Amino acid sequence: MNISQDEKERNNFRSRRKFQSDMDSDLATARDNGKTKQKIEIAIKLLEINMPLEQIATITGLSYDEVLTLYNAKQKELRQQP
């Protein structure tokens, strides 16, 4: 690939490449966040049917500590209900 000898053109090229790279990274992050949200929603549903935490972690791909945090939050929520 030939890059222009013009410094301004090279800077424009680099700027476009950086912009595209940043956009790709942002899209990947958004996809990952969406997947994590789905995993959390599934974990909450499994907690509601009293599935063991270890099994929830295995099924969802969340760590045991993440599932435990969800469990503790759910328990706190239940205690606050009248």
C-alpha positions as CSV (number, residue, x, y, z in Angstrom):
1,M,0.0,0.0,0.0
2,N,1.4,3.3,-1.0
3,I,1.0,6.2,1.4
4,S,1.3,9.7,0.0
5,Q,4.5,11.6,0.6
6,D,2.4,14.5,1.6
7,E,2.4,14.9,5.4
8,K,-1.1,16.2,5.5
9,E,-2.4,13.3,3.5
10,R,-0.6,10.8,5.8
11,N,-2.1,12.5,8.9
12,N,-5.6,12.3,7.3
13,F,-5.0,8.6,6.6
14,R,-3.9,7.9,10.2
15,S,-6.8,9.9,11.5
16,R,-9.3,7.9,9.5
17,R,-7.7,4.6,10.6
18,K,-7.8,5.7,14.2
19,F,-11.5,6.7,13.9
20,Q,-12.4,3.4,12.3
21,S,-10.5,1.5,15.0
22,D,-12.3,3.4,17.8
23,M,-15.7,2.8,16.2
24,D,-14.9,-0.9,15.9
25,S,-13.9,-1.0,19.6
26,D,-17.0,0.9,20.7
27,L,-19.2,-1.6,18.8
28,A,-17.5,-4.6,20.3
29,T,-17.9,-3.1,23.8
30,A,-21.6,-2.5,23.2
31,R,-22.0,-6.1,22.0
32,D,-20.2,-7.4,25.1
33,N,-22.4,-5.2,27.4
34,G,-25.5,-6.5,25.7
35,K,-24.4,-10.1,26.2
36,T,-23.5,-9.5,29.9
37,K,-27.0,-7.9,30.4
38,Q,-28.6,-11.0,29.0
39,K,-26.5,-13.3,31.2
40,I,-27.5,-11.3,34.3
41,E,-31.2,-11.5,33.3
42,I,-31.0,-15.2,32.9
43,A,-29.1,-15.5,36.2
44,I,-31.9,-13.6,38.0
45,K,-34.6,-15.9,36.6
46,L,-32.6,-18.9,37.7
47,L,-32.2,-17.4,41.2
48,E,-36.0,-17.0,41.3
49,I,-36.4,-20.7,40.9
50,N,-33.8,-21.4,43.6
51,M,-31.2,-23.0,41.3
52,P,-27.8,-23.5,43.0
53,L,-25.4,-20.6,42.5
54,E,-22.7,-22.9,41.1
55,Q,-25.0,-24.1,38.4
56,I,-26.1,-20.6,37.6
57,A,-22.5,-19.6,37.1
58,T,-21.9,-22.6,34.9
59,I,-24.9,-22.0,32.8
60,T,-24.6,-18.3,32.3
61,G,-20.8,-18.0,32.1
62,L,-20.8,-15.5,35.0
63,S,-18.3,-15.9,37.8
64,Y,-19.5,-17.4,41.1
65,D,-18.8,-14.1,42.7
66,E,-21.0,-12.3,40.2
67,V,-23.8,-14.7,40.8
68,L,-23.4,-14.4,44.6
69,T,-23.6,-10.6,44.3
70,L,-26.9,-11.0,42.4
71,Y,-28.1,-13.4,45.0
72,N,-27.3,-11.0,47.8
73,A,-29.0,-8.1,46.0
74,K,-32.1,-10.2,45.5
75,Q,-32.2,-11.3,49.1
76,K,-31.8,-7.6,50.2
77,E,-34.7,-6.7,47.9
78,L,-36.9,-9.4,49.3
79,R,-36.2,-8.3,52.9
80,Q,-37.3,-4.7,52.0
81,Q,-40.6,-5.8,50.6
82,P,-43.6,-5.4,53.0
